[in-house]
Amino acid sequence: MDRRRPLLGRIVGLNLAILLVVSMAAFTYVWATDANSPDPYYPFVYGIVLLGYGAVHSGLLLIGGVALLFTERKQLAGGLLLSALAIVLVGASLCFGGLAAFDYVL
């Protein structure tokens, strides 16, 4: 019996882990440099970076998933498409949650 995790779960988990690392790096950078910035809207850098990264990441996953739909690797294509959706949903939540942590609620 194969005890490895299914391919779909590994793909989605890896992409969400990458999003978490990028989010933590951006949040830490903005939090550490916010005290030195005279601009009161400086924490919006976090939101812009995270939304931009999420758009590029999910766009690449979407392109790869659609391209693989026409091959024999349909399970990989489904994992990439599901990852694109998860990146959009979780990434937007991380972005607005991070802005709320800086007391910038839109």
Buried (B, 14 or more C-beta within 10 A) or exposed (E): EEEEEEEBEEBBBEBBEBBEEBBEEBBEEBBEEBEEEEEEEBBBBBBEBBBEBBEEBBEEBBEBBEEBBEEEBEEBBBBBBBBBBBBBEBBBEBBBEBBEEBEBEE
